[in-house]
Amino acid sequence: QEQLVESGGGLVPSGGSLRLSCTVFGFTLHYAAIGWFRQAPGKEREGVSYISVRFDVTAYSDSVKGRFTISTNDAGNTVYLEMNNLEPEDTAVYYCAASPHTDISTWRYQGLYDYWGQGTQVTVSS
């Protein structure tokens, strides 16, 4: 059964770093693209980053570009989101999701993602 499990969230001061993990079960990353999304209190969920191992492509939202890095492990079952220079505006619940579609131009469209994790809370204090 396909499943995604996030971990690594927590409370950090402004300027700090965290690494989120998204471990997938029931499929390998070669056959699915993974997106990271986040939802802040009172706001809509938004796309943060994307990776397609099969096509070796990544994408980032403008708000995190240069601060966040998405990557995978050698085993092909975990996606990482390295977050540096965190800001209070990064406070949100972070979700990873899997999609069989690998068109990078549509990575932000949440309807293309079939499976979602439960989310992990990231809080950045000012």
HELIX and SHEET records of a PDB file:
HELIX    1   1 LEU A   29  TYR A   31  5                                   3    
HELIX    2   2 PRO A   88  ASP A   90  5                                   3    
HELIX    3   3 ILE A  104  THR A  106  5                                   3    
HELIX    4   4 GLN A  110  LEU A  112  5                                   3    
SHEET    1   A 4 GLN A   3  SER A   7  0                                        
SHEET    2   A 4 LEU A  18  PHE A  25 -1                                        
SHEET    3   A 4 THR A  78  MET A  83 -1                                        
SHEET    4   A 4 PHE A  68  THR A  72 -1                                        
SHEET    1   B 6 GLY A  10  PRO A  13  0                                        
SHEET    2   B 6 THR A 120  SER A 125  1                                        
SHEET    3   B 6 ALA A  92  SER A  99 -1                                        
SHEET    4   B 6 ALA A  33  GLN A  39 -1                                        
SHEET    5   B 6 GLU A  46  SER A  52 -1                                        
SHEET    6   B 6 VAL A  57  TYR A  60 -1                                        
SHEET    1   C 4 GLY A  10  PRO A  13  0                                        
SHEET    2   C 4 THR A 120  SER A 125  1                                        
SHEET    3   C 4 ALA A  92  SER A  99 -1                                        
SHEET    4   C 4 TYR A 115  TRP A 116 -1                                        
END                                                                             
